[in-house]
Amino acid sequence: MKNAIETVNLTKVYNNNFRAVNSLNLEIPDKSIFGMLGPNGAGKTTTIKMLTCLIQPTSGKAIVGGYDVQKNPDEVRNLLGMVPQQVSLYKDLTVMENSQLCADYYGVSKDERDARIEDLMELVDIKYAKDKRVGQLSGGQKQKASLVASLVHRPDILFLDEPTIGLDPTTKRTLWDLIRELNDNGHTIILCSHDMHEVDMLCDYVGIINTGNLVAYDTPQGLKDSLLESNKQEMTHALNKISQESDADASTKQDFHNLALKKMSILLKNQDDNIIEAIDNFDNVESIEIARNGRINLRIDGFDDMAVHNVLNQIISSGGIIKSIYTEEPSLEDVFIKSTAEVNEDDRA
Amino acid sequence: MIEPNKFWWMIKKELISLKRHPARLVSIIAFPIIMILLFGYGMGGEMTDLPIVVVSQSHGDLTDLTLNTIKSTETYHVVEVIDNLNDGKKRVDSGEVKAAIILPADYDDNSSQQKGVTLYLDSSDQMASQIIESSTQGIFYRLSNMVASQTSVSTQDANITPSLSHSMNNFKDDISLHINRIYGNIKYIDFLVPAILGMTIMMSCMMGMGATIAGERETGELARLFMTPTSVSTVIGGKIAAKLLIELLRALILIFMAVLLFNVSIKGGFLQTFIVLVIGALCFVGFGIMLSARTSTQEDYAQISLPFSMPMMFVSGVFYPIETMPWILQKLAYIFPLTYLNDAMRGIMLKGQTLGDVWFDLVVLLGFTLLFFIIGVKRFNRDV
């Protein structure tokens, strides 16, 4: 698969000897949506600055769209668009004027320029405000205007830095649709966000950066599956160890045991004691409680792939009619917390 | 290499901003007017109508002549003519008047060989006391000539000690002094205005340019420009051109107001004055660029630029001639570009010199400009 971006041992050490990015090896497939995650100060911004030719790497290599960022910075710049977190358009200029300025700075020919801007405005639905000053726009409108200005030179690669922060849910969804549409049109998108749901929803691949290193890289589902697998291995190991240690106290054993359980929540149309008793007697069910809204909350054996299936079968065979089911799987946030916590612990050690 | 289309956008952007913010436009026009009014009226005007009392203990023709002469002098405003010496001194001590001119009881006595007039003076107000002293000396010098008799004036410091008093005898002498003012009768405002023009240009170019760069760096607007395939010199060049345009408009208003309000003469001609100001503006814009090359916020820039702008204002001969300053400040003055701008401006405006006559100042200014731009562009950080 062709890569839009490749870095080889990319490193940035600032003057105060702070190693912001440490031998980063990263591959971002062409025409994909890539989520770049990491805690504050992890090295994401420095990585983006190196990839967008705003700062020079200390060592290593970064190839963007086939060009070396150090040898061919202008070629790289022509391939890139950037929608920063803080809208950086001139507030006294209108949406149209800002877009024209950007187009001229990218060298878009005058003949094409205005038509291209109008098309983009239609695409992101901001044409109605084209003669409004950027300073007068709402947060969502500003982000749309910023997108137009960033796309006017038809970049192959688009960096989006927290594009939906502070936006209302409706505008956020509109922008998500737009990001998908841009990707469908062939743009590679690098999305930096702290919104795990957003990254999970949109991204084909996710990379987690911490203390200047790439600590996790996969598809969102791949990362979650690997966390579940890793949890299972850890739990099995811990439970085996605890069962061999007679002096381990009861609460420690219970803590590890609880971690191995999966939460499941069921709402029944015809809840009665027989059904509850049938579920409670089932081997895979560790605990059961009835919530105030009538929902049955269960803790079932997380290691048994058939546990959910078996519990549901038991309810149906006892005459229960299921209105809704909810099971809690590991989220991308869990992956993020685990990946960054491991590195932090390693650092402390 | 500078790209004209991108260059023009920076000018266009500034002009659009000004058009859409009338308050900013008003400020550009009002600032030089306020500056020239403040300095012109506050510092450059002549002192007149200083309040004094005359203690007259004598009567006669000479006394009447003296009183009439004092009253007709513009420097004084004679609050009252009294005969009580202690009352006169009290009024000076209390600050009600700046001085008391005391005519003794024998002032009109023709047999008296020497007439001892006393000037009881509030010397805590240095400017006023100097003017009163010299005016009083002038009056009694003229009077002594007129009456062809010996009249003496003694000055007595009201606030310090009588030992500082000194007698000024022998006004009458045989030496006549002819003063030939080679550049005409130059008032303090004439001396001040060329330097005020220079200082205003320095302040607005240096502060304005640097703050613009640091401000756009802070808000990310500069980053957007630097992410495009555009050289630092094009972006900065465009910003300089835009700033220069506005500053020259300001300079024009300054010159116009100085002529209109204070009748300041521009002996070397308007065009030459304008050219010197353009060179000065370019130099200080460069200074601003150099200082802002690595600052990331407007606040940082203000802190960095203050140690340069403040000493430059006071050391570069704006208010007082450099030669009257302590030697260390004199040395310091010659490393500040404002000194050369002031010198060139005074040469053109006061002495009627040509650009050729002030070539050294211009070469130094252009040298500074080149140095600032080279350092500024080299140090300029694309990083945001």
Interface residues (C-beta under 8 A of the other chain):
Chain A: K49 T52 C53 L54 I55 P73 D74 E75 R77 N78 L80 M82 P84 Q86 V87 S88 L89 Y90 D92 L93 E97 L101 C102 D104 Y105 Y106 G107 R133 A149
Chain B: N5 K6 W9 K13 I16 S17 R20 H21 T219 G220 E221 A223 R224 L225 F226 M227 T228 P229 T230 R382 D383 V384
